[in-house]
Amino acid sequence: MHRSLIGSSAVTRELLEHLERVAVTDAPVLVRGATGVGKELVAREIHRLSGRDSSGDFIAVNCSAIPNELLESELFGHEKGAFSGAVSSYQGRMRLADGGSLLLDEIGDMPADLQVKLLRVVQEGVVTPVGSGKEVAVDVRIISATHKSLESLIETGQFREDLFFRLNVIPITVAPLRERPEEIVELFDHFRVVYAFQGEAIKLSARSVSLLQAYHWPGNVRELENFCRRLSALYPGETVNLYTLPSDFLPPQMVKLMGADPHGASEVQVSNESNVHAVLLADMSDDGDEDGLARVLGITAAESPASDQLTEGSLKDRVTDFEKQLIEKALADANSNISEAARLLGVKRTTLIEKMGRLNIAKS
């Protein structure tokens, strides 16, 4: 079973190091994070690193997706005839995960009566199937996940405090995608290969890559994946320019970021300083797009020198000077910490190091 988490940012590397330390224990884990950040992938990685993938299965249950009246049977199993429609016995997800790991996704939506029964499983390691008075021992690593504040649910009486303490032995928080923008292109590159049609993966124009990094991705990795899948289905094997697509193919906030009208898209408009950095540094690549560089620098026809004065060399000099100032400011703001400066700029650490070398910027 291969590593399921993708990302080379300092945030993800720190998360992986933490998972390696906690995976070898059998202690319950509570994974928190916004919708779409990859909480299930974190749970799968814990299962893989624990070695339980060789002794049992990884089983996931979404507590909000199964009707309350069926959730108990789904989790703990039932005996034949235990209720109308129970024409045969069923082991339940707990016993199916015996020797492995069980993910209880959206644990905050679990009904109160089942929380009591789950508490016994966590404490005693036994389940009682519906319609049976016999306890069955199980060896299951319990991993819970939620995007809700369980502490707030405890205050309103919707979640048991004793169960919370049992499940929250090892807390793990997964950062939203906006806190690891350098991974956006890396993840998109992975998804475009996954969803390639007949082996032909899509590509993005340079300015489109800049836009990906400038957008805040409220739906996190799941939104990015679905977006890549949509483009892969509509434009298989093509180089896609997001600025030429119909606005209804794009997330509404991305359209606003582009300053688009209903018939197309104009220039990127960003208000967040780090997003400006990302757009500038991505568009300042040596791709020969002088018009694009002029647009990035805000050079309009009215402001530009006469065409015989604005040469390719002078434009590149302006770009180089501005890029150097931008990097030096980020390093100063980050107290010369290259990883933090890269995060502020919205680029990969290796990209920043390469640019620093090209621009003769000292590392300290």
MINU-994098 format. One record per residue (C-alpha): x, y, z; residue in three letters; residue number from 1. Coordinates in nm, 2 decimals, decimal comma. Layout:
<sites>
+--------+--------+--------+-----+-----+
:     c1 :     c2 :     c3 :  aa :   i :
+--------+--------+--------+-----+-----+
:      X :      Y :      Z : ALA : NUM :
...
+--------+--------+--------+-----+-----+
</sites>
This chain:
<sites>
+--------+--------+--------+-----+-----+
:     c1 :     c2 :     c3 :  aa :   i :
+--------+--------+--------+-----+-----+
:   0,00 :   0,00 :   0,00 : MET :   1 :
:   0,16 :   0,33 :  -0,11 : HIS :   2 :
:   0,17 :   0,66 :   0,06 : ARG :   3 :
:  -0,17 :   0,83 :   0,01 : SER :   4 :
:  -0,08 :   1,18 :   0,10 : LEU :   5 :
:   0,07 :   1,41 :  -0,16 : ILE :   6 :
:   0,25 :   1,73 :  -0,08 : GLY :   7 :
:   0,60 :   1,85 :  -0,02 : SER :   8 :
:   0,53 :   2,17 :   0,18 : SER :   9 :
:   0,68 :   2,22 :   0,53 : ALA :  10 :
:   0,32 :   2,18 :   0,66 : VAL :  11 :
:   0,27 :   1,84 :   0,50 : THR :  12 :
:   0,62 :   1,72 :   0,59 : ARG :  13 :
:   0,55 :   1,81 :   0,96 : GLU :  14 :
:   0,22 :   1,63 :   0,94 : LEU :  15 :
:   0,38 :   1,31 :   0,80 : LEU :  16 :
:   0,65 :   1,31 :   1,06 : GLU :  17 :
:   0,38 :   1,34 :   1,33 : HIS :  18 :
:   0,18 :   1,05 :   1,17 : LEU :  19 :
:   0,49 :   0,83 :   1,17 : GLU :  20 :
:   0,52 :   0,88 :   1,55 : ARG :  21 :
:   0,16 :   0,82 :   1,64 : VAL :  22 :
:   0,07 :   0,54 :   1,39 : ALA :  23 :
:   0,26 :   0,27 :   1,58 : VAL :  24 :
:   0,04 :   0,31 :   1,88 : THR :  25 :
:  -0,31 :   0,18 :   1,92 : ASP :  26 :
:  -0,44 :   0,50 :   2,07 : ALA :  27 :
:  -0,76 :   0,65 :   1,92 : PRO :  28 :
:  -0,70 :   0,95 :   1,69 : VAL :  29 :
:  -0,92 :   1,25 :   1,62 : LEU :  30 :
:  -0,85 :   1,41 :   1,29 : VAL :  31 :
:  -0,99 :   1,77 :   1,25 : ARG :  32 :
:  -1,00 :   1,99 :   0,95 : GLY :  33 :
:  -1,23 :   2,17 :   0,71 : ALA :  34 :
:  -1,43 :   1,99 :   0,45 : THR :  35 :
:  -1,22 :   1,86 :   0,16 : GLY :  36 :
:  -0,88 :   1,88 :   0,32 : VAL :  37 :
:  -0,81 :   1,51 :   0,31 : GLY :  38 :
:  -0,90 :   1,38 :   0,65 : LYS :  39 :
:  -0,97 :   1,03 :   0,52 : GLU :  40 :
:  -0,64 :   1,02 :   0,34 : LEU :  41 :
:  -0,47 :   1,11 :   0,68 : VAL :  42 :
:  -0,66 :   0,82 :   0,84 : ALA :  43 :
:  -0,55 :   0,58 :   0,56 : ARG :  44 :
:  -0,19 :   0,69 :   0,61 : GLU :  45 :
:  -0,22 :   0,62 :   0,98 : ILE :  46 :
:  -0,35 :   0,27 :   0,89 : HIS :  47 :
:  -0,06 :   0,21 :   0,65 : ARG :  48 :
:   0,21 :   0,34 :   0,88 : LEU :  49 :
:   0,07 :   0,13 :   1,17 : SER :  50 :
:   0,13 :  -0,20 :   0,99 : GLY :  51 :
:  -0,24 :  -0,29 :   1,04 : ARG :  52 :
:  -0,28 :  -0,30 :   0,66 : ASP :  53 :
:  -0,12 :  -0,65 :   0,68 : SER :  54 :
:  -0,34 :  -0,78 :   0,96 : SER :  55 :
:  -0,68 :  -0,61 :   0,88 : GLY :  56 :
:  -0,87 :  -0,38 :   0,66 : ASP :  57 :
:  -0,93 :  -0,01 :   0,66 : PHE :  58 :
:  -1,30 :   0,05 :   0,69 : ILE :  59 :
:  -1,47 :   0,39 :   0,67 : ALA :  60 :
:  -1,81 :   0,49 :   0,79 : VAL :  61 :
:  -1,97 :   0,83 :   0,73 : ASN :  62 :
:  -2,19 :   0,89 :   1,04 : CYS :  63 :
:  -2,38 :   1,16 :   0,86 : SER :  64 :
:  -2,46 :   0,96 :   0,55 : ALA :  65 :
:  -2,64 :   0,67 :   0,71 : ILE :  66 :
:  -2,99 :   0,71 :   0,87 : PRO :  67 :
:  -2,98 :   0,70 :   1,25 : ASN :  68 :
:  -3,20 :   0,39 :   1,26 : GLU :  69 :
:  -2,96 :   0,19 :   1,05 : LEU :  70 :
:  -2,63 :   0,32 :   1,18 : LEU :  71 :
:  -2,62 :   0,10 :   1,49 : GLU :  72 :
:  -2,66 :  -0,21 :   1,27 : SER :  73 :
:  -2,41 :  -0,08 :   1,02 : GLU :  74 :
:  -2,15 :  -0,03 :   1,30 : LEU :  75 :
:  -2,21 :  -0,32 :   1,54 : PHE :  76 :
:  -2,39 :  -0,57 :   1,31 : GLY :  77 :
:  -2,71 :  -0,76 :   1,37 : HIS :  78 :
:  -2,85 :  -1,11 :   1,41 : GLU :  79 :
:  -3,10 :  -1,27 :   1,17 : LYS :  80 :
:  -3,45 :  -1,16 :   1,25 : GLY :  81 :
:  -3,33 :  -0,87 :   1,48 : ALA :  82 :
:  -3,56 :  -0,64 :   1,30 : PHE :  83 :
:  -3,79 :  -0,63 :   1,00 : SER :  84 :
:  -3,58 :  -0,69 :   0,69 : GLY :  85 :
:  -3,29 :  -0,86 :   0,88 : ALA :  86 :
:  -3,32 :  -1,18 :   0,67 : VAL :  87 :
:  -2,96 :  -1,28 :   0,76 : SER :  88 :
:  -2,70 :  -1,19 :   1,01 : SER :  89 :
:  -2,45 :  -0,91 :   0,94 : TYR :  90 :
:  -2,11 :  -0,86 :   1,10 : GLN :  91 :
:  -2,11 :  -0,48 :   1,10 : GLY :  92 :
:  -1,82 :  -0,25 :   1,02 : ARG :  93 :
:  -1,65 :  -0,29 :   1,36 : MET :  94 :
:  -1,60 :  -0,66 :   1,31 : ARG :  95 :
:  -1,51 :  -0,61 :   0,94 : LEU :  96 :
:  -1,23 :  -0,39 :   1,06 : ALA :  97 :
:  -1,11 :  -0,64 :   1,32 : ASP :  98 :
:  -0,73 :  -0,63 :   1,32 : GLY :  99 :
:  -0,74 :  -0,31 :   1,11 : GLY : 100 :
:  -0,86 :   0,04 :   1,14 : SER : 101 :
:  -1,21 :   0,20 :   1,15 : LEU : 102 :
:  -1,26 :   0,56 :   1,04 : LEU : 103 :
:  -1,57 :   0,72 :   1,19 : LEU : 104 :
:  -1,61 :   1,02 :   0,96 : ASP : 105 :
:  -1,82 :   1,31 :   1,07 : GLU : 106 :
:  -1,83 :   1,17 :   1,43 : ILE : 107 :
:  -2,00 :   1,49 :   1,54 : GLY : 108 :
:  -2,32 :   1,37 :   1,37 : ASP : 109 :
:  -2,34 :   1,04 :   1,56 : MET : 110 :
:  -2,67 :   1,01 :   1,75 : PRO : 111 :
:  -2,65 :   1,03 :   2,13 : ALA : 112 :
:  -2,77 :   0,68 :   2,20 : ASP : 113 :
:  -2,49 :   0,53 :   1,98 : LEU : 114 :
:  -2,23 :   0,75 :   2,14 : GLN : 115 :
:  -2,29 :   0,55 :   2,46 : VAL : 116 :
:  -2,24 :   0,22 :   2,28 : LYS : 117 :
:  -1,93 :   0,35 :   2,10 : LEU : 118 :
:  -1,78 :   0,45 :   2,43 : LEU : 119 :
:  -1,80 :   0,09 :   2,55 : ARG : 120 :
:  -1,63 :  -0,03 :   2,23 : VAL : 121 :
:  -1,34 :   0,22 :   2,29 : VAL : 122 :
:  -1,32 :   0,13 :   2,66 : GLN : 123 :
:  -1,37 :  -0,25 :   2,65 : GLU : 124 :
:  -1,29 :  -0,35 :   2,29 : GLY : 125 :
:  -1,63 :  -0,54 :   2,26 : VAL : 126 :
:  -1,94 :  -0,49 :   2,04 : VAL : 127 :
:  -2,29 :  -0,62 :   2,09 : THR : 128 :
:  -2,48 :  -0,69 :   1,76 : PRO : 129 :
:  -2,84 :  -0,57 :   1,74 : VAL : 130 :
:  -3,07 :  -0,86 :   1,85 : GLY : 131 :
:  -2,79 :  -1,03 :   2,05 : SER : 132 :
:  -2,70 :  -1,03 :   2,41 : GLY : 133 :
:  -2,35 :  -1,17 :   2,34 : LYS : 134 :
:  -2,05 :  -0,94 :   2,34 : GLU : 135 :
:  -1,79 :  -1,00 :   2,06 : VAL : 136 :
:  -1,43 :  -0,89 :   2,12 : ALA : 137 :
:  -1,27 :  -0,68 :   1,84 : VAL : 138 :
:  -0,92 :  -0,54 :   1,79 : ASP : 139 :
:  -0,98 :  -0,21 :   1,60 : VAL : 140 :
:  -0,79 :   0,11 :   1,58 : ARG : 141 :
:  -1,05 :   0,38 :   1,61 : ILE : 142 :
:  -0,99 :   0,70 :   1,40 : ILE : 143 :
:  -1,25 :   0,97 :   1,42 : SER : 144 :
:  -1,28 :   1,27 :   1,19 : ALA : 145 :
:  -1,48 :   1,59 :   1,20 : THR : 146 :
:  -1,50 :   1,94 :   1,05 : HIS : 147 :
:  -1,72 :   2,05 :   1,35 : LYS : 148 :
:  -1,62 :   2,19 :   1,69 : SER : 149 :
:  -1,69 :   1,89 :   1,92 : LEU : 150 :
:  -1,63 :   2,13 :   2,22 : GLU : 151 :
:  -1,92 :   2,34 :   2,10 : SER : 152 :
:  -2,14 :   2,03 :   2,06 : LEU : 153 :
:  -2,05 :   1,92 :   2,42 : ILE : 154 :
:  -2,17 :   2,26 :   2,55 : GLU : 155 :
:  -2,51 :   2,22 :   2,37 : THR : 156 :
:  -2,54 :   1,86 :   2,49 : GLY : 157 :
:  -2,51 :   1,70 :   2,15 : GLN : 158 :
:  -2,19 :   1,52 :   2,21 : PHE : 159 :
:  -2,07 :   1,33 :   2,52 : ARG : 160 :
:  -1,77 :   1,48 :   2,70 : GLU : 161 :
:  -1,65 :   1,14 :   2,82 : ASP : 162 :
:  -1,65 :   1,00 :   2,46 : LEU : 163 :
:  -1,47 :   1,31 :   2,34 : PHE : 164 :
:  -1,19 :   1,25 :   2,59 : PHE : 165 :
:  -1,17 :   0,88 :   2,48 : ARG : 166 :
:  -1,15 :   0,97 :   2,11 : LEU : 167 :
:  -0,92 :   1,27 :   2,14 : ASN : 168 :
:  -0,62 :   1,09 :   2,28 : VAL : 169 :
:  -0,41 :   1,19 :   1,98 : ILE : 170 :
:  -0,54 :   1,51 :   1,81 : PRO : 171 :
:  -0,44 :   1,58 :   1,45 : ILE : 172 :
:  -0,53 :   1,89 :   1,26 : THR : 173 :
:  -0,51 :   1,90 :   0,88 : VAL : 174 :
:  -0,43 :   2,25 :   0,74 : ALA : 175 :
:  -0,66 :   2,40 :   0,47 : PRO : 176 :
:  -0,51 :   2,43 :   0,12 : LEU : 177 :
:  -0,48 :   2,81 :   0,15 : ARG : 178 :
:  -0,21 :   2,75 :   0,42 : GLU : 179 :
:   0,00 :   2,54 :   0,18 : ARG : 180 :
:  -0,04 :   2,71 :  -0,15 : PRO : 181 :
:   0,29 :   2,57 :  -0,29 : GLU : 182 :
:   0,11 :   2,23 :  -0,31 : GLU : 183 :
:  -0,17 :   2,35 :  -0,54 : ILE : 184 :
:   0,03 :   2,30 :  -0,86 : VAL : 185 :
:   0,17 :   1,97 :  -0,72 : GLU : 186 :
:  -0,17 :   1,84 :  -0,65 : LEU : 187 :
:  -0,32 :   1,95 :  -0,98 : PHE : 188 :
:  -0,03 :   1,78 :  -1,16 : ASP : 189 :
:  -0,12 :   1,46 :  -0,98 : HIS : 190 :
:  -0,49 :   1,48 :  -1,06 : PHE : 191 :
:  -0,44 :   1,57 :  -1,42 : ARG : 192 :
:  -0,26 :   1,24 :  -1,47 : VAL : 193 :
:  -0,52 :   1,05 :  -1,27 : VAL : 194 :
:  -0,80 :   1,18 :  -1,48 : TYR : 195 :
:  -0,61 :   1,18 :  -1,82 : ALA : 196 :
:  -0,84 :   1,06 :  -2,10 : PHE : 197 :
:  -0,68 :   0,77 :  -2,29 : GLN : 198 :
:  -0,34 :   0,87 :  -2,15 : GLY : 199 :
:  -0,36 :   1,23 :  -2,27 : GLU : 200 :
:  -0,34 :   1,46 :  -1,97 : ALA : 201 :
:  -0,44 :   1,83 :  -1,98 : ILE : 202 :
:  -0,19 :   2,11 :  -1,93 : LYS : 203 :
:  -0,24 :   2,47 :  -1,81 : LEU : 204 :
:  -0,11 :   2,79 :  -1,96 : SER : 205 :
:   0,14 :   2,98 :  -1,74 : ALA : 206 :
:  -0,11 :   3,24 :  -1,64 : ARG : 207 :
:  -0,36 :   2,98 :  -1,55 : SER : 208 :
:  -0,11 :   2,82 :  -1,31 : VAL : 209 :
:  -0,08 :   3,16 :  -1,15 : SER : 210 :
:  -0,45 :   3,18 :  -1,11 : LEU : 211 :
:  -0,47 :   2,84 :  -0,94 : LEU : 212 :
:  -0,23 :   2,96 :  -0,68 : GLN : 213 :
:  -0,41 :   3,30 :  -0,63 : ALA : 214 :
:  -0,75 :   3,13 :  -0,57 : TYR : 215 :
:  -0,82 :   3,05 :  -0,21 : HIS : 216 :
:  -0,99 :   2,70 :  -0,27 : TRP : 217 :
:  -1,27 :   2,71 :   0,00 : PRO : 218 :
:  -1,34 :   2,34 :  -0,09 : GLY : 219 :
:  -0,98 :   2,26 :  -0,04 : ASN : 220 :
:  -0,82 :   1,95 :  -0,21 : VAL : 221 :
:  -1,16 :   1,80 :  -0,30 : ARG : 222 :
:  -1,26 :   2,12 :  -0,49 : GLU : 223 :
:  -0,92 :   2,12 :  -0,67 : LEU : 224 :
:  -0,96 :   1,76 :  -0,76 : GLU : 225 :
:  -1,31 :   1,80 :  -0,90 : ASN : 226 :
:  -1,20 :   2,11 :  -1,09 : PHE : 227 :
:  -0,92 :   1,92 :  -1,25 : CYS : 228 :
:  -1,15 :   1,63 :  -1,33 : ARG : 229 :
:  -1,40 :   1,87 :  -1,50 : ARG : 230 :
:  -1,13 :   2,02 :  -1,72 : LEU : 231 :
:  -0,99 :   1,68 :  -1,80 : SER : 232 :
:  -1,33 :   1,56 :  -1,92 : ALA : 233 :
:  -1,40 :   1,88 :  -2,12 : LEU : 234 :
:  -1,06 :   1,94 :  -2,28 : TYR : 235 :
:  -0,87 :   1,60 :  -2,29 : PRO : 236 :
:  -0,51 :   1,63 :  -2,38 : GLY : 237 :
:  -0,53 :   2,01 :  -2,44 : GLU : 238 :
:  -0,35 :   2,31 :  -2,30 : THR : 239 :
:  -0,61 :   2,49 :  -2,11 : VAL : 240 :
:  -0,62 :   2,87 :  -2,07 : ASN : 241 :
:  -0,86 :   2,94 :  -1,78 : LEU : 242 :
:  -0,91 :   3,30 :  -1,90 : TYR : 243 :
:  -1,08 :   3,19 :  -2,22 : THR : 244 :
:  -1,33 :   2,95 :  -2,06 : LEU : 245 :
:  -1,70 :   3,02 :  -2,00 : PRO : 246 :
:  -1,75 :   3,16 :  -1,66 : SER : 247 :
:  -1,98 :   2,88 :  -1,55 : ASP : 248 :
:  -1,69 :   2,63 :  -1,59 : PHE : 249 :
:  -1,51 :   2,81 :  -1,31 : LEU : 250 :
:  -1,57 :   2,86 :  -0,94 : PRO : 251 :
:  -1,76 :   3,19 :  -0,89 : PRO : 252 :
:  -1,49 :   3,33 :  -0,66 : GLN : 253 :
:  -1,23 :   3,25 :  -0,92 : MET : 254 :
:  -1,43 :   3,44 :  -1,18 : VAL : 255 :
:  -1,43 :   3,74 :  -0,94 : LYS : 256 :
:  -1,06 :   3,70 :  -0,89 : LEU : 257 :
:  -1,01 :   3,72 :  -1,27 : MET : 258 :
:  -1,23 :   4,03 :  -1,30 : GLY : 259 :
:  -1,43 :   3,84 :  -1,56 : ALA : 260 :
:  -1,74 :   3,95 :  -1,75 : ASP : 261 :
:  -2,00 :   3,70 :  -1,87 : PRO : 262 :
:  -1,83 :   3,66 :  -2,21 : HIS : 263 :
:  -1,48 :   3,60 :  -2,09 : GLY : 264 :
:  -1,20 :   3,69 :  -1,85 : ALA : 265 :
:  -0,97 :   3,98 :  -1,82 : SER : 266 :
:  -0,68 :   4,04 :  -1,59 : GLU : 267 :
:  -0,61 :   3,88 :  -1,26 : VAL : 268 :
:  -0,72 :   4,10 :  -0,97 : GLN : 269 :
:  -0,60 :   4,00 :  -0,62 : VAL : 270 :
:  -0,62 :   4,17 :  -0,29 : SER : 271 :
:  -0,41 :   3,94 :  -0,07 : ASN : 272 :
:  -0,04 :   4,02 :  -0,07 : GLU : 273 :
:   0,07 :   3,66 :  -0,07 : SER : 274 :
:  -0,15 :   3,59 :  -0,37 : ASN : 275 :
:   0,01 :   3,88 :  -0,55 : VAL : 276 :
:   0,35 :   3,73 :  -0,48 : HIS : 277 :
:   0,23 :   3,40 :  -0,62 : ALA : 278 :
:   0,10 :   3,55 :  -0,94 : VAL : 279 :
:   0,40 :   3,77 :  -0,99 : LEU : 280 :
:   0,66 :   3,49 :  -0,93 : LEU : 281 :
:   0,48 :   3,24 :  -1,15 : ALA : 282 :
:   0,44 :   3,49 :  -1,44 : ASP : 283 :
:   0,80 :   3,60 :  -1,41 : MET : 284 :
:   0,92 :   3,27 :  -1,55 : SER : 285 :
:   1,15 :   3,28 :  -1,85 : ASP : 286 :
:   0,88 :   3,18 :  -2,09 : ASP : 287 :
:   0,92 :   3,47 :  -2,33 : GLY : 288 :
:   0,58 :   3,61 :  -2,26 : ASP : 289 :
:   0,68 :   3,98 :  -2,27 : GLU : 290 :
:   0,32 :   4,09 :  -2,30 : ASP : 291 :
:   0,23 :   3,89 :  -1,99 : GLY : 292 :
:   0,53 :   4,04 :  -1,80 : LEU : 293 :
:   0,42 :   4,39 :  -1,90 : ALA : 294 :
:   0,07 :   4,32 :  -1,77 : ARG : 295 :
:   0,21 :   4,18 :  -1,44 : VAL : 296 :
:   0,41 :   4,50 :  -1,39 : LEU : 297 :
:   0,10 :   4,71 :  -1,47 : GLY : 298 :
:   0,24 :   4,87 :  -1,78 : ILE : 299 :
:  -0,04 :   5,01 :  -1,99 : THR : 300 :
:  -0,02 :   5,16 :  -2,33 : ALA : 301 :
:  -0,06 :   5,51 :  -2,18 : ALA : 302 :
:   0,21 :   5,46 :  -1,92 : GLU : 303 :
:   0,46 :   5,27 :  -2,13 : SER : 304 :
:   0,76 :   5,44 :  -2,29 : PRO : 305 :
:   0,76 :   5,47 :  -2,67 : ALA : 306 :
:   0,78 :   5,13 :  -2,83 : SER : 307 :
:   1,13 :   5,20 :  -2,96 : ASP : 308 :
:   1,24 :   5,27 :  -2,60 : GLN : 309 :
:   1,08 :   4,97 :  -2,42 : LEU : 310 :
:   1,30 :   4,69 :  -2,55 : THR : 311 :
:   1,30 :   4,33 :  -2,45 : GLU : 312 :
:   1,61 :   4,38 :  -2,24 : GLY : 313 :
:   1,47 :   4,68 :  -2,05 : SER : 314 :
:   1,15 :   4,50 :  -1,97 : LEU : 315 :
:   1,34 :   4,20 :  -1,84 : LYS : 316 :
:   1,56 :   4,43 :  -1,63 : ASP : 317 :
:   1,25 :   4,58 :  -1,47 : ARG : 318 :
:   1,11 :   4,23 :  -1,41 : VAL : 319 :
:   1,44 :   4,11 :  -1,25 : THR : 320 :
:   1,47 :   4,42 :  -1,03 : ASP : 321 :
:   1,11 :   4,39 :  -0,91 : PHE : 322 :
:   1,14 :   4,01 :  -0,85 : GLU : 323 :
:   1,46 :   4,06 :  -0,65 : LYS : 324 :
:   1,29 :   4,33 :  -0,43 : GLN : 325 :
:   0,99 :   4,10 :  -0,38 : LEU : 326 :
:   1,21 :   3,81 :  -0,26 : ILE : 327 :
:   1,42 :   4,03 :  -0,04 : GLU : 328 :
:   1,12 :   4,17 :   0,13 : LYS : 329 :
:   0,97 :   3,82 :   0,19 : ALA : 330 :
:   1,30 :   3,71 :   0,34 : LEU : 331 :
:   1,31 :   4,01 :   0,57 : ALA : 332 :
:   0,95 :   3,95 :   0,68 : ASP : 333 :
:   1,04 :   3,58 :   0,74 : ALA : 334 :
:   1,36 :   3,66 :   0,94 : ASN : 335 :
:   1,56 :   3,49 :   0,66 : SER : 336 :
:   1,37 :   3,16 :   0,70 : ASN : 337 :
:   1,35 :   3,03 :   0,34 : ILE : 338 :
:   1,06 :   2,80 :   0,40 : SER : 339 :
:   0,85 :   3,08 :   0,56 : GLU : 340 :
:   0,95 :   3,32 :   0,28 : ALA : 341 :
:   0,85 :   3,06 :   0,02 : ALA : 342 :
:   0,51 :   3,03 :   0,20 : ARG : 343 :
:   0,46 :   3,40 :   0,19 : LEU : 344 :
:   0,55 :   3,41 :  -0,18 : LEU : 345 :
:   0,32 :   3,12 :  -0,26 : GLY : 346 :
:   0,60 :   2,92 :  -0,43 : VAL : 347 :
:   0,79 :   2,60 :  -0,36 : LYS : 348 :
:   1,10 :   2,62 :  -0,14 : ARG : 349 :
:   1,31 :   2,47 :  -0,42 : THR : 350 :
:   1,18 :   2,73 :  -0,66 : THR : 351 :
:   1,27 :   3,02 :  -0,42 : LEU : 352 :
:   1,62 :   2,88 :  -0,37 : ILE : 353 :
:   1,67 :   2,85 :  -0,75 : GLU : 354 :
:   1,55 :   3,21 :  -0,80 : LYS : 355 :
:   1,77 :   3,34 :  -0,51 : MET : 356 :
:   2,07 :   3,17 :  -0,68 : GLY : 357 :
:   1,99 :   3,32 :  -1,02 : ARG : 358 :
:   1,94 :   3,67 :  -0,86 : LEU : 359 :
:   2,25 :   3,64 :  -0,64 : ASN : 360 :
:   2,05 :   3,68 :  -0,32 : ILE : 361 :
:   2,23 :   3,56 :  -0,01 : ALA : 362 :
:   2,05 :   3,29 :   0,20 : LYS : 363 :
:   2,11 :   3,48 :   0,52 : SER : 364 :
+--------+--------+--------+-----+-----+
</sites>
